């Protein structure tokens, strides 16, 4: 299988691991080599409830027995997509009310940009340096790392960039600006947190000039920071909320959410302002609904703060420079990309899966399932410390 993987399946880097997966359950991925690997990555924040959570699997099986795809998005009323959108509305503050279901976080970013331009009638977009929002042309256009986008230009015009946590840049947001799009916690840059009142002041500036604020919660959403969405920590509500990754509990999904007034602008002049064949797929919606219910009804979000504190207590070592992030969204600074890759490789040899940040490879990613136990945290952190001691 490994040989066929490299021969027939497109690769994203010249050095893919090619790890052969047999099955995955709970906090573990089992290789065809018979070894169980503790997973501190969760499919890059996607497996909110761990691998093969029974409630998610059962929801998929039950829906598969009824029907799969029946019609393009937005035409037929189907039980699971409707229930998912209703529960999202009930679980989020006003004016967030209506959800557009799509296939991925990147598509949701593209849809949100179109929505903001259509509603405001404006063309300029303000994005952030070191931001990451996905890899479609639209999402790449608002990414803030030139190395990752240079070879794919031309991209969207009239996108200007400001610096995260720098309020001196707010004067660049004007009456010409359709939207400001920002990650609530900057992901690829190393899980950078907003400073005190930064989002309150950013929202205020947007309101002053009639600009919509889009928050990208693709990574921190669905309980990862101890709240359903990370913006709830910072005293604001976005005009448009983007989600994905952990929303599906292990299946591909994305969505963007706004008030009904804003969202309705995509339905006319022209009609089909955004259209997607498989967005709102009932199988995916069933898995997403099961995930959302479990996050809301269980104690997982309440336990996140305690688990973060345990990680921070255990991950103390001379080679650890600092730890960024919040909840179960942590980035461990090991000083250099080369050293981080070596440590990650040694951890894998010892039965622990860790990863690195896209832009800042000196940061080692820790984003385990919310269901991870304290014993599993202790076990994984012990492996990390062993690797730090062994790798020079």
C-alpha positions, 0 to 999 in steps of 0.5 A: 500500500505504501508503494501505491500511495506514493505512486498513485496518490497526489502528494503535498510535500516531497517528504510525506510520512506514508504511515499506513493506517489500520484503524483509529479509535478514541485517542489512538491511531493503529498502524498496520505495523500493529502499534497504537499511536497516541494522537495529539493532533486529531487530524489537525483539530478535526476529530473533536470527539476523537476517532470513531466516536460511537455517537458520530458513527451511529448517526452516519449509519442511521442516515446512510440507511435512509438516503444520501444525496438527493438534491443540490444545496438549498432546494429540499428540506432534509431533517439533519441539515435543518436540525443542525442549522437550528441548533447552531442558531440556538447555541450562538448569540444574536444576530447569528441566526442563519447557516450556509452549509458547505464542503470545507472551511476554505469554501466557507471562507470564499462564501463569506467573502462573497457574502460581505461584498454582496451585502455591502456593495464594497470591494476592498477586503482587509486581511492580516499578515501571517493569517491562514484561511485555506487554499482555494484561490479566495482563501489564499488571497486573504492569507498573509504569508507570501511564500505560500501564495507567490506562485499562484498569483494573480489572486483576488484584487483589492486585498490589503493587509494589517498586523494582528494585535496592532490597533494603529492599523485600524485607520486602514479600515474605511468606508471602502472596506467590505469586510475585515477577515481575521482568525480569532486565534492565528493558527499557522502563525503559532496559535497567536492570541489576541491582546486584551480588548483588541477584538472589542476595539476592532469590532468598534472600528468596523461598526464606525465605517459600516464594515462587516467583521468575519471571524474565522473559527475553523480551528478554535471552534466547537469547544477547542478553547473551552467555549463553543466558539473562541470569540465568546472569550473576547466580548464580541459577536462577528457579523459573519462566523466561519467554521469547519474542521472539528464541526464534523467530528471527522467528516469533511464540512464547513459553514458560514453563519450570519444574520438572516438580513445579511445572508438573504443577499446571496439569494437574489440579484443574482440568484444562486449567489453561492451554490454547492452540490454537496454542501448540507449533505445529509450524511455529513450533517448527521455526523455534524449534528451528533458532534455538536450535541455531544459538545454542548451536552457533555462536560468536554468544554468545562474540562478543557481549561483543566486539561490545558493547565495540565499540559502547561504544568507537564511541558516544562523543559529547557528546550521549550521556549514558550507555549502559545494558545488556549484550551486544547489548541497549543503551540510549543516553541522548540526554537527551530524548524529543524529541531521541531521536525526531529523531535516530532519524528522521535515522538512518532518512533515512541508512539506519539503523533505530533505535528508542526505549524504551517508557517512557523515550523519551530512550533510543535502543534498540540491539538488532541481530541477534546475527549483525551483523558488526563492519563493520556495527556501525562503519557504523551507529555512524558514521551515529548520530554523523553524526545527532548532529552534524546534529540540534540 
